[in-house]
């Protein structure tokens, strides 16, 4: 049986469609050593729960022997749900004759709330019949920023046409800019530079400015604190002024979300922001974020059978190290052995800091996790962008089988 993750292809896409989702190996135990024995602060400070999964040990050993592999137990959204058309590519429409005509007189009105991710917007467009699949849109939008607000579109657009309309200010007007939730500081600097004409190097220098209103625990690092929202920076912005405005907006959103020290007992605000940034990368649907939060807390507290103590094993953190554009991309066994404190396959506990800028919904989920005993999750594979969650490993295996059946049509 092959490794849990496909070994090639960006953003969870593999060049060989037959590897998707057949390469999922839910029987690997993830028994990887914790290098250096490091546990991030707060890693096991949640109130202890009754141990779950008791009695599964023999089953797990037998399954490992059957599988013949020892790999990472990846339980996040590890493959793109709507890539099920048999070609390895997202379903796409033939397209319309003119994007401009759709922008000025289309028959579908779309309202994009501030802070929506590209995946959420893709789902919205697919529901309205604008695009054939969320994947067609997200693949086309790449690193461009999708602007919020209301605009007209047409049914039957290609993903590329919809992305053009959604990201081009000539079609939607206004001098502002919208930062997509989950963007890293580096991605945000690129976007800000393109919108304002200020060099990326100037933003990088501004990020070191001691006058920025960062909390002390951030350690002078803006990662995670550049809040994803719509902004109008005025006619003559400066790099420091822009970053200051974004960090101040983060402070407002964090307060509204209840993301403060000890909102979850024993966790600092910085740790909760780090946790929220992982949640942001792992699922597309806002309503599933509390469940992902619970998976993270239960893994930190060593409540999950088959998962080494305190190990999160989230691919999103590995992709942050690699500089990948999306937190749901596959990683290889080699990637997961990178010796870096952000590698949650090698180091227990939370990584040192955020891996992107989470939305308010993700921050709310970080302080309001579900309470169902969840330890595992996998993409449903039915085109809905949803996930299956499980408290017990045997139920997780059944969910993986369901997801495979869905994706295979």
C-alpha positions in Angstrom: 0.0 0.0 0.0 1.4 3.4 -1.0 2.1 6.3 1.4 -0.7 8.4 2.8 0.1 11.4 0.7 0.7 11.7 -3.1 4.3 12.5 -3.7 3.9 15.1 -6.4 1.8 17.9 -7.6 1.0 21.3 -6.1 -1.9 22.1 -3.8 -3.1 18.6 -3.4 -3.0 17.9 -7.1 -1.2 14.9 -8.4 -0.1 14.5 -12.0 -1.5 11.0 -12.0 -5.2 11.2 -11.3 -5.3 7.5 -10.3 -3.4 8.5 -7.2 -6.3 10.5 -6.0 -7.7 9.4 -3.6 -6.2 5.9 -3.7 -3.0 7.0 -2.1 -4.8 7.7 1.2 -3.4 5.3 3.7 -5.5 5.6 6.9 -3.7 2.6 8.4 -0.4 4.3 9.0 0.1 5.0 12.7 2.2 8.1 12.5 4.7 6.8 15.0 7.3 9.4 14.3 9.8 10.4 17.0 9.5 13.8 18.6 12.9 15.3 17.8 14.4 17.0 20.8 11.4 16.3 23.0 10.1 19.9 22.5 6.6 20.6 23.6 5.2 24.1 22.9 3.8 26.0 25.8 0.2 25.1 26.4 0.7 21.8 24.6 -1.0 19.7 27.3 -2.7 22.2 29.5 -6.3 21.6 28.5 -8.5 20.1 31.2 -7.9 16.3 30.9 -10.6 14.2 29.4 -11.4 10.6 29.8 -9.1 8.6 27.5 -10.7 7.5 24.3 -9.8 4.8 21.9 -9.0 2.3 24.7 -8.8 -1.2 23.3 -7.8 -0.2 19.9 -4.1 -0.9 20.4 -4.2 -4.5 19.0 -6.3 -3.4 16.1 -3.9 -0.6 15.3 -0.9 -3.0 15.4 -2.6 -5.4 13.1 -3.6 -2.7 10.7 0.0 -1.4 10.6 1.2 -4.9 9.8 -1.3 -5.2 7.0 -0.4 -1.8 5.7 3.3 -2.4 5.9 4.1 1.3 6.3 4.8 3.8 9.0 3.8 7.2 7.8 2.1 10.4 8.9 -1.5 10.1 10.0 -2.9 12.9 8.0 -6.4 13.6 9.0 -7.0 17.1 7.5 -8.4 18.0 4.1 -5.7 16.3 2.1 -7.2 16.2 -1.3 -9.4 18.4 -3.4 -13.0 17.3 -3.0 -14.4 18.2 -6.4 -11.7 16.7 -8.5 -13.8 13.8 -9.5 -14.4 14.2 -13.2 -12.0 11.4 -14.2 -9.4 13.6 -15.7 -7.7 14.7 -12.5 -8.9 18.3 -13.1 -11.8 20.2 -11.5 -15.1 20.3 -13.5 -15.3 23.4 -15.6 -17.8 25.1 -17.9 -17.1 26.0 -21.5 -17.4 29.7 -20.5 -19.1 32.8 -21.7 -18.4 35.1 -24.6 -17.6 38.2 -22.6 -16.5 38.6 -19.0 -17.1 42.4 -19.2 -20.7 41.9 -20.2 -21.2 39.6 -17.2 -19.7 42.2 -15.0 -22.0 45.0 -16.2 -25.2 43.1 -16.8 -25.0 39.5 -15.6 -28.1 37.6 -14.5 -26.6 36.3 -11.2 -25.9 38.6 -8.2 -23.1 37.5 -5.9 -22.3 39.0 -2.6 -18.9 38.1 -1.1 -18.6 38.8 2.6 -15.4 40.3 3.9 -12.8 37.7 4.9 -14.1 34.9 2.8 -11.4 32.5 1.5 -11.0 31.6 -2.1 -12.5 28.1 -1.3 -15.5 29.6 0.3 -16.1 31.9 -2.6 -15.7 29.1 -5.0 -18.3 27.1 -3.2 -20.6 30.1 -3.3 -20.1 30.5 -7.1 -20.7 26.8 -7.7 -23.9 26.8 -5.7 -25.2 29.7 -7.9 -24.2 27.9 -11.1 -21.6 30.5 -12.0 -18.8 27.9 -12.1 -19.0 24.2 -12.5 -16.9 23.5 -9.3 -15.2 25.3 -6.5 -11.9 23.7 -7.6 -12.1 25.4 -11.1 -12.3 28.8 -9.4 -9.7 28.2 -6.7 -7.2 26.8 -9.2 -7.6 29.9 -11.4 -7.6 32.5 -8.7 -4.2 31.3 -7.4 -2.6 34.1 -5.3 -4.7 37.0 -6.6 -6.9 38.7 -4.0 -10.7 38.3 -4.4 -12.4 41.6 -3.5 -15.5 41.5 -1.4 -18.8 43.2 -2.1 -21.7 42.6 -4.5 -21.4 42.3 -8.3 -23.1 40.7 -11.2 -21.9 37.5 -12.9 -23.2 35.0 -15.4 -24.0 31.3 -15.1 -21.7 29.0 -17.0 -18.4 30.9 -16.6 -15.1 29.1 -16.6 -13.1 29.2 -13.4 -10.6 31.5 -15.1 -13.3 33.9 -16.2 -14.9 34.0 -12.7 -11.5 34.6 -11.2 -10.8 37.5 -13.6 -14.1 39.2 -12.7 -13.6 38.6 -9.0 -10.0 40.0 -8.8 -10.0 42.8 -11.5 -10.7 46.2 -10.0 -11.7 47.4 -13.5 -14.8 45.2 -13.3 -15.8 45.9 -9.7 -14.6 49.4 -9.1 -13.2 51.0 -6.0 -9.7 51.8 -5.0 -9.5 49.4 -2.0 -8.0 46.0 -1.6 -9.2 42.8 0.1 -6.7 40.5 1.8 -7.8 36.8 1.6 -8.0 34.9 4.9 -5.1 32.6 5.5 -2.6 34.6 3.6 1.0 34.7 5.0 2.8 37.9 5.5 4.9 37.2 2.3 1.7 36.7 0.2 0.2 39.8 1.8 3.3 41.9 1.0 3.1 40.8 -2.7 -0.6 41.7 -2.9 -0.1 45.1 -1.2 2.8 45.9 -3.5 0.7 45.2 -6.6 -2.2 47.3 -5.3 -0.2 50.3 -4.0 3.0 50.4 -6.0 5.0 50.2 -2.8 7.9 47.8 -3.1 7.8 44.5 -1.3 11.1 45.3 0.2 9.5 48.4 1.8 6.8 46.3 3.4 9.5 43.8 4.6 11.4 46.7 6.2 8.2 48.2 7.7 7.4 44.8 9.3 10.5 45.4 11.5 9.4 48.8 12.6 9.2 48.9 16.4 6.3 51.4 16.2 3.9 48.8 14.9 1.1 48.1 17.4 1.9 44.4 17.8 1.3 42.7 21.2 4.5 41.9 23.1 4.1 38.2 22.7 4.3 38.5 18.9 8.0 39.1 19.3 8.0 41.7 16.6 6.8 39.2 14.0 3.7 40.4 11.9 2.9 36.9 10.8 -0.8 36.2 11.6 -1.5 39.8 12.7 -2.2 41.3 9.2 -5.9 40.9 9.4 -7.7 39.7 6.3 -10.3 42.3 5.4 -11.1 45.0 2.8 -9.1 48.2 3.2 -8.9 51.7 1.6 -5.4 53.0 2.4 -6.0 56.4 0.9 -4.2 58.3 -1.9 -0.7 58.4 -0.5 -0.2 55.4 1.8 3.1 54.3 3.4 4.2 50.8 4.2 4.3 51.4 7.9 0.9 53.1 7.8 -0.7 50.2 5.9 0.7 47.5 8.3 -0.4 49.6 11.3 -3.9 49.8 10.0 -4.1 46.1 9.4 -2.7 45.2 12.8 -5.1 47.6 14.5 -7.9 45.9 12.6 -6.6 42.5 13.9 -6.9 43.8 17.4 -10.5 44.8 16.9 -11.4 41.4 15.3 -9.6 39.4 18.0 -11.5 41.3 20.7 -14.8 40.6 18.9 -13.9 36.9 18.6 -13.0 36.7 22.3 -9.4 35.7 21.4 -7.6 36.9 24.6 -5.3 35.4 27.1 -6.8 32.4 28.9 -10.0 32.4 26.8 -9.1 28.7 26.7 -7.5 28.0 30.1 -3.7 27.9 30.0 -3.4 29.3 26.4 -2.1 32.8 25.6 -3.6 35.0 23.0 -0.6 34.3 20.7 -1.0 30.6 21.1 -4.7 30.8 20.3 -3.9 32.9 17.2 -1.5 30.2 16.1 -4.1 27.6 16.6 -6.6 29.7 14.6 -4.2 30.0 11.8 -4.0 26.2 11.5 -7.8 25.9 11.6 -8.0 28.5 8.7 -5.8 26.3 6.5 -7.3 22.9 7.3 -11.0 23.2 6.2 -13.0 25.4 3.8 -16.3 25.5 5.6 -16.6 28.0 8.5 -19.1 25.7 10.4 -16.5 22.9 10.5 -13.8 25.1 12.2 -14.9 24.4 15.8 -14.5 20.6 15.1 -11.0 21.2 13.8 -10.2 23.2 16.9 -11.3 20.2 19.0 -9.1 17.9 17.0 -6.1 20.1 17.7 -6.9 20.5 21.4 -7.4 16.7 21.8 -4.2 15.9 20.1 -2.3 18.5 22.2 -3.8 16.8 25.3 -2.8 13.3 24.1 -6.4 12.1 23.9 -6.2 10.5 20.4 -5.3 6.8 19.9 -2.7 6.2 17.3 -1.3 9.8 17.4 2.0 10.3 19.3 1.6 12.4 22.4 1.1 16.1 21.6 1.7 15.7 17.9 -0.7 17.7 15.6 0.6 16.2 12.3 -1.0 18.9 10.2 0.3 19.3 6.6 -0.6 23.0 6.7 2.3 23.7 9.1 4.8 21.8 6.8 3.6 23.8 3.8 4.2 27.0 5.7 7.8 25.9 6.0 8.0 25.2 2.3 6.3 28.5 1.4 3.4 26.7 -0.3 0.5 28.8 -1.4 -2.2 26.7 0.2 -2.3 24.9 3.6 -4.2 21.9 2.1 -1.5 20.8 -0.3 0.0 17.3 0.0 3.4 16.8 1.6 5.9 14.1 0.9 7.5 11.8 3.5 10.7 13.9 2.9 8.8 17.1 3.6 7.5 15.7 6.8 11.0 15.0 8.1 12.2 18.7 7.8 13.9 19.7 11.0 12.0 22.9 11.8 10.0 23.9 14.9 7.0 24.5 12.6 6.9 20.9 11.5 4.1 19.4 13.6 5.1 15.9 12.4 8.4 16.2 14.2 7.8 18.6 17.1 4.9 18.2 19.5 2.7 21.0 20.6 1.8 24.2 18.7 4.4 25.7 16.3 6.1 28.9 17.5 3.7 31.2 15.8 0.9 31.6 13.3 1.2 30.2 9.8 -1.0 32.9 8.2 -3.7 35.4 9.1 -6.9 33.7 10.2 -10.4 35.2 9.8 -12.6 36.2 12.7 -14.5 32.9 12.2 -11.4 30.9 12.7 -10.4 32.9 15.8 -13.9 32.3 17.2 -13.5 28.6 16.6 -10.2 28.6 18.4 -11.8 29.7 21.6 -15.1 27.8 21.1 -14.2 24.3 20.1 -16.8 21.6 19.7 -17.1 19.0 22.5 -17.7 15.7 20.6 -14.4 14.0 21.3 -13.1 14.5 17.7 -9.6 13.4 17.0 -9.6 12.8 13.2 -11.1 14.3 10.0 -11.0 13.7 6.3 -12.4 15.5 3.2 -15.8 14.0 2.3 -14.8 13.8 -1.4 -18.4 14.5 -2.6 -17.8 18.0 -4.1 -19.3 19.8 -1.0 -15.9 20.9 0.5 -17.1 19.3 3.7 -15.3 16.9 6.0 -16.1 13.8 8.0 -15.1 13.9 11.7 -14.5 11.0 14.1 -13.7 10.5 17.8 -12.6 6.9 17.4 -10.0 5.6 15.0 -12.2 2.8 13.7 -14.8 5.4 12.8 -12.2 7.5 11.1 -11.2 4.5 8.9 -14.9 4.1 8.0 -15.0 7.8 7.1 -12.0 7.4 4.9 -13.7 4.5 3.0 -16.8 6.7 2.6 -14.7 9.5 1.2 -12.9 7.2 -1.2 -16.3 5.9 -2.4 -17.6 9.4 -2.9 -14.5 10.5 -4.9 -14.6 7.5 -7.1 -18.2 8.3 -8.0 
